[in-house]
Amino acid sequence: MHKLATDTLLFDIEKTYEYILSIRVRPDGFSFLILSNNQPVASKTIQQKISSSRLISRHFAEWIESEDILQRPFSKTSIVVFSEGFSLIPDEYFEETLKTEISNLLFNEDEETEIAVNSISTFKTRLLFTLPEGLNKVIQDKIGECEIIHPVKTILNHIPKIKKKNGLILLFNKNSFFTVLFTPDKILLANNFKMAHATDVVFYVLSILKQHNIKPAETELFITETEEKYSETEKALLPYFQPFRTFDWYRFLVLKK
């Protein structure tokens, strides 16, 4: 999708100051969604081959400049960064003054690596994640005041209700996928895994469950809404999880939590 898709009955380009803007930064391109009264009124996606994470910020800056609508004012703006490097730390163990030291231990990055922090109020936890080099400066220069969010934050703050003992949420990225394993009371795992084929997803999912002594039959599987279709992956998972449910995590971005 390269053209701006709009709801002609609801969208008024002269009233963007009343709308909420949500931008997604992914390794394979960028997109934005504009909402009015929690309803999508405009959107656009651009698929772009980015050879290195170091180039994401440069391409992002060029994209922002090329989109006239993104130069307009909005009532609220959020940037969702699909960072593969993230970790959860309980609030009781987190100190802002130690953020750099904690990040070096968790991600094995140098001291100049930029780290963002989200609060997971539901579980009294902080989510730390790495940002592509230079992205924070691009956001400050091109967008200004906004909230930088990791998609797992939104998922964790809006865990769906389940009827079985366990739930498993999968959110697909370019060559990886985010995984959240949970019970009605706690989070068992939140991680990211590399994938090249559908069989990789099946392998990691079954391995995760085995490590936690969980049977697939005891687990509800949720496939999150993505811009691309992963039909082969879904087909490969069906023998173990049937049926699975969809989970539209993106709509929760406009909710305060």
URUR-V454163 format. One record per run of one state. SS is the DSSP state (h for helix, s for strand, l for the rest). FROM is the first residue (numbers start at 1). TO is the last residue. Records with the same first field share a line. If there is no record, write none. Layout:
BEGIN
SS->FROM-TO  FROM-TO
END
This chain:
BEGIN
l->1-4  7-12  19-19  27-28  37-38  48-52  67-67  72-75  82-85  94-95  108-114  124-124  131-134  143-146  150-150  157-165  173-175  183-186  195-197  212-215  225-230  239-244  248-248  255-257
s->5-6  20-26  29-36  39-47  76-81  86-90  115-120  125-130  147-149  166-172  176-182  187-194  219-224  245-247
h->13-18  53-66  68-71  91-93  96-107  121-123  135-142  151-156  198-211  216-218  231-238  249-254
END
